Amino acid sequence: MPPKRSGPEQVADFFTSLDHPLKSAMAKIREIILSSDDTITEQIKWKGPSFVHGGDDRVTFNVRDSHVLLIFHRGAKVKDSSGRGRLIDDPTDLLKWITDDRATMQFASLAEVLENETKLRDVVRLWIAAA
């Protein structure tokens, strides 16, 4: 049995085998996230690409039929954030908050990703700095 691949190779395999109408949007999102911070790495987690910083997953794809949902979080385990309020101030208004340290962002087309490229990059940078 060949060794299990991980990291960027595993994500590349995911995209190679992906048959989804938003594949190009997802590839652009991946490019934007990776270019946001040189210390971000990637892996497959929860059946989709996940972006790691400081050993914890920070942004994870959740692929739906009609859109791509990005989940912004601080890792798999809940971390104490009591009394701190929302993890970041979102200047883009693209985040939909689930809890003070977990939010989502949704894209339904490549055009929407391209229109919001700078905003996505800004949110990723803020999230990484704060988490």
N, C-alpha and C positions, 0 to 999 in steps of 0.2 A: 504494500500500500504506500503511495507517495506521501511525503510529509505534508501536513496541513500548512497551507499558505496563510499568512496573516499580513496585516498592514496594507500598504498601497497596492500590492499585488492582488490581494483578496478583493479590494475595491475595484481594481481594474477588471478583474474577472466578473464581478457583479455587473459592471457596465457593459462588458462585451456580451454577456448573455441576456441583458435586459431587453425586453420587447415591450415598450410602453410609449404611448404617444407624446409624453413629456420628457423623453430621454434627453433631448437637446437642452431643455430647460434645467434638468437635473445636472447635466455635465457642466453647464455654466455656473450653477449654484456651487458645485464642488470647486470649480476654478476660483470663484470669488472667495469662498471660505478659506481655501488653502493659501491664497495670496494675501489674506488679511493679516497674517502673523506667521513668521518663519518657524515658530516653535509648534505650530499645530500639525499633528499627525492624523492619520485616518485608519480606520478598520471597519469591519462589518460587525455590527452589534444590533441585536433585535431585528434581524433580517434586512438591514439596510445600512448604508454608509453612516458612520458616526465619526465625529471629529473630536480629537483628544488634545487636551492641554494639561500639563502638569500631572499626567497619569489618570485623569478623569475625563470621561466623555462630557462634552460641553454642548455640542449641537448634533442632532441626530435626524436623519431623514425618516419620514413615515410616508411611504408612497401609497397614494390613493388612486382610484380610477380617474378622477377628474381634476386632481390637483396634487401638488407636493406640499406636505406639511413639514416644516422644520420645527423641531422641539429644542428649545434652549433650556438647558438645565445645568446642574452642578455635579453630575455623576449619578450613578445608579442608586446610591443611598442618600436619603434625605439628610441634609446638613442643617445644623442649628442656624437660623437666621432671625431669631426672635428679637424684636425691638428695632430691627434695622430697616424695615420697610422694603420696598421693591429694590431688587439687586442693582438695577440701573435706572436712570432717567432716560426714557426712550424718546429722543428728539424726532424720530421718524413717524411715530404713531402706527408702525407696522406690527408691533408685538401685541398679541392678545394674551393677557396675563391669566395663568391658571392659579398660581400661588405667587408669593413675593419673590421666589427664586426659580420659577418655572414659567415659561411662556412659549407661545407658538407664533409662527409666521407662515403664511400660506401664499403659494403661487400657482396660477392656473394656466400659464403660458410662458413661452420663451420671451415674448414681447414684454410681459409683466416683469420678468426677472431683469431684463435689460433696462427697463424704465427705472427700476429700483436698485440697480447695481451698487451705486454709491451708498445708498441708505443701508443695504444689507451689509456691506463691508464695514460701515460705521458701527452698526449694532454688534457685529461679531467682535470687533476690536474692543468696544465697551464691555461686552460680556466677558471676554477673556481677561481683561484687566481687572474686572470686579470679582470674578468667581474665584 
